[in-house]
Amino acid sequence: MTKTHFGYQTVDESEKAHKVAGVFHSVASRYDVMNDLMSGGLHRMWKAFAIAQAGVRPGYSVLDLAGGTGDLAKAFARQAGPSGQVWHTDINESMLRVGRDRLLDQGIVTPTLLCDAEKIPFPDHYFDVVSVAFGLRNMTRKEAALTEMRRVLKPGGRLLVLEFSKVWQPLKKFYDVYSFKVLPWLGEKVARDPDSYRYLAESIRLHPDQDTLKTMMEQAGLDAVKYYNLSGGVVALHVATKY
Ligand SMILES: C[S@@+](CC[C@H](N)C(=O)[O-])C[C@H]1O[C@@H](n2cnc3c(N)ncnc32)[C@H](O)[C@@H]1O
């Protein structure tokens, strides 16, 4: 049986998706408020940067994977307009429901789809833009997911991967205290679930750093891969094209 990580635990590959699902079923209703609290609102700027780099134009077809509560899908749907199509997708029904309700409440009618990024149910060469924000880290077979993302992109299409990454060394001590003490405390107080936020801190530490992820994307066949460090490397945006 192949092993993988769920935070600092070593688990069978077959168990990881189930455990990740437990995290997001548990936090879905409090996900947005926790994002604002944990990041001091910074996640909005990280996402705004990714949205700007995506360059979505009217008529584009866009796939937002691991879309959760719909921040990226909302912006893309406005940019793509009625002639475009923006798919808001996630593997987790609880997250997807919160996102779908939120999009509808804001007057955005766009398709919502339960979708595993490791097995994307779309034909080859279908999308102008594929995005995944804070999702790749939770996937069991990241290489398979990146290969799928490339497959569904049109030639000339763009992939955006926004994810926590390796922080600038001088910030590390502060960041470790914040991640391992403050996040679980906030998780306990606000979401009544410290373990999910401990998983968040641990999964960030085990996620490939900027250069490793760049190499993984190149190995998945993506071209012109570059990355931007945001907030001292707390987060990185990787952008790639499919030639
Ligand atoms: C931290 S949330 C990110 C949500 C949203 N993209 C954002 O930036 O706010 C991570 C999401 O990844 C989803 N996810 C985990 N594994 C997945 C997979 N294999 N395929 C699609 N989504 C997945 C989870 O269900 C969860 O909603």
The ligand as a MOL file (V3000), in Angstrom:
LIG
                    3D

  0  0  0     0  0            999 V3000
M  V30 BEGIN CTAB
M  V30 COUNTS 27 29 0 0 0
M  V30 BEGIN ATOM
M  V30 1 C -8.3250 25.5490 1.4550 0
M  V30 2 S -9.7030 25.1890 0.4270 0 CHG=1
M  V30 3 C -9.5410 26.3640 -0.8710 0
M  V30 4 C -10.8460 26.9200 -1.3600 0
M  V30 5 C -10.7560 28.0800 -2.3280 0
M  V30 6 N -10.0630 27.7220 -3.5430 0
M  V30 7 C -10.0820 29.2700 -1.7050 0
M  V30 8 O -8.9920 29.6300 -2.1540 0
M  V30 9 O -10.6280 29.8360 -0.7650 0 CHG=-1
M  V30 10 C -9.1320 23.7020 -0.3120 0
M  V30 11 C -10.1930 23.0070 -1.1270 0
M  V30 12 O -9.5820 21.9400 -1.8620 0
M  V30 13 C -10.5660 20.9610 -2.0320 0
M  V30 14 N -9.9440 19.7050 -2.5100 0
M  V30 15 C -9.1340 18.8680 -1.8260 0
M  V30 16 N -8.7770 17.8320 -2.6050 0
M  V30 17 C -9.3560 18.0250 -3.8090 0
M  V30 18 C -9.3500 17.2950 -5.0350 0
M  V30 19 N -8.6870 16.1530 -5.1870 0
M  V30 20 N -10.0510 17.7980 -6.0810 0
M  V30 21 C -10.7460 18.9460 -5.9600 0
M  V30 22 N -10.8030 19.6680 -4.8110 0
M  V30 23 C -10.1060 19.2170 -3.7550 0
M  V30 24 C -11.2210 20.8940 -0.6610 0
M  V30 25 O -12.4420 20.2140 -0.6890 0
M  V30 26 C -11.3130 22.3730 -0.3030 0
M  V30 27 O -12.5430 22.9170 -0.6430 0
M  V30 END ATOM
M  V30 BEGIN BOND
M  V30 1 1 1 2
M  V30 2 1 2 3
M  V30 3 1 2 10
M  V30 4 1 3 4
M  V30 5 1 4 5
M  V30 6 1 5 6
M  V30 7 1 5 7
M  V30 8 2 7 8
M  V30 9 1 7 9
M  V30 10 1 10 11
M  V30 11 1 11 12
M  V30 12 1 11 26
M  V30 13 1 12 13
M  V30 14 1 13 14
M  V30 15 1 13 24
M  V30 16 1 14 15
M  V30 17 1 14 23
M  V30 18 2 15 16
M  V30 19 1 16 17
M  V30 20 1 17 18
M  V30 21 2 17 23
M  V30 22 1 18 19
M  V30 23 2 18 20
M  V30 24 1 20 21
M  V30 25 2 21 22
M  V30 26 1 22 23
M  V30 27 1 24 25
M  V30 28 1 24 26
M  V30 29 1 26 27
M  V30 END BOND
M  V30 END CTAB
M  END
